């Protein structure tokens, strides 16, 4: 009966829709056909939904993997700081890389090496983007010194594994099992992470033979020589997979640990390389010239400048100044195009700077820094240079970038004063418009230039690395002493689990500069001129605030660092024959059992 009513309603609907009478048999046949397709569609939809839910359930398990924020090539942090190759530049090189990736017999590793400023990261971003568009990008990781988890191998393989699960879904069950078996796998040594999260899942899956590429940029910025060599030794093991061909595109400076790693037996026959700074100078000149012409065309449109400005002669002079370093071209143009200044005058200032440069980095950075002292007398210049070393020195030596607001609290300097001192440095630093976004270096070569011991006497802006580490160490202690206390987050119950504390509450009571001080004071301590001179300050701080600091580290999820730091302090005391001081503090404040008990309570 219900079926007859349904058919009658549909028949009437068809009459209204098409405006003609329909034969009953035709209606019945039409209804049966519609219901048949609807049944099939409903089943397929349900099956697809079931599969998606299953996949989602599996992927939810991967959320427990701790990854490095901002490490992927297309992350927000990377997008702010780097561009990609302009059309018409690096064509031959990009073609070779694409040929390697597509070739069935291609080597497991492609190493692009070049000195600072040759454009490795720009090329890596371009390569990653192209592979992503072709659906052959498996994952990416862009190392960056001074960027928390991006400055070491601690989060490398967990970050890659999570991306691999998205690009090769067949890996999800194996990776999830590894996480289920060991929820703290992200905290284990890189070798164990590689084996359980990447190698074993690759060996266990069965899928169509496919080739995927992992892009790893700036391997030289990974701290720890042993870690770098170990990473290179692990990667060729993926060749054991019979289903997925996983290949690695690596970029780095040609530093000794990396060169040594590539000479090892396991890697030597499994890689090909290109030395970027040995590319023909004519090719580099051509590409840098294209870059300047493109950028000046944009600048002319923006400022309604004459179509013949700046002229071939000026562009050629800039090209000669920049070759072979692309970072030089980018820095010079950023200086000229700074929206706060007249581009014509800025260009004239660059071209008029006739300083005899001892290196290309001098030619890139000295004209920018010299602008700080224009129109200043000797006393003002000394003061400006001192403040530059204090503010910029701290920025380039931080292990995690801080905002102007946090820097002001850490340095005990007014925010507007720091902002004022950074006004002339937008071409070498990323200085955000607001006071809450971290200030970052645009390129690591600035750090190299300012810390180069060979330029101590020749460069008035030279920064004494150990002196600044000592300054940061002392300020970290001051910040912690002024902020840390018992129950720093104002918890209602001492039995509250760290995982139950809201992030907003943590950030409210432990501001960015306090968090930084808690995590990194000891690392700065190890880098000062003579750690023994800072040991008394350290012991005084620990006598008063040890448990307060441990509590803060627990809230921040950094408890594993506490034991490492105590071991490090003991090692320094022993090396300098001062174990008595540390042992006295150690006994009077806590026993190993106390610390173990406290650590267990905080889990």
Secondary structure, DSSP 8 states (H G I E B T S, - for coil): -HHHHHHHHHHHHHHHHH-S---HHHHHHHHHHHHHHHHHHHHHHHHHHHHHHHHHHHHHHHTTS---TT-STTSHHHHHH-----TTSSHHHHHHHHHHHH-TT--SEEEEE--TTSSHHHHHHHHHHHHHHTT-EEEEEE--TTBGGGGSSTTHHHHHHHHHHHHSGGGHHHHHHHHHH-TTGGGS-HHHHIIIIIIHHHHH-----EEEEEEEE-GGGSS-HHHHHHHHHHHGGGGG-SSEEEEEEEEE---HHHHHHHHSHHHHTTEEEEEGGGS-HHHHHHHHHHHHHHHHHHHHHHHT--TT-S-HHHHHHHHHHHTT-HHHHHHHHHHHH-TTS-HHHHHHHHHH-----SSHHHHHHHHHHHGGGTT--HHHHHHHHHHHHHHHHHHHH-SB--BHHHHHHHHT--HHHHHHHHGGGTTTEE--SSSSSB-EES-THHHHHHH-GGGTTT-TT---HHHHHHHHHHHHHHHHHHH--TTTT--S-TT--GGGS-HHHHHHHS-HHHHHHHHHHHHHHTTSS-HHHHHHHHHHHHHHHHHHHHHHHHHTT-HHHHHHHHHHHHHHHHHTT-HHHHHHHHHHH--HHHHHHHHHHH-
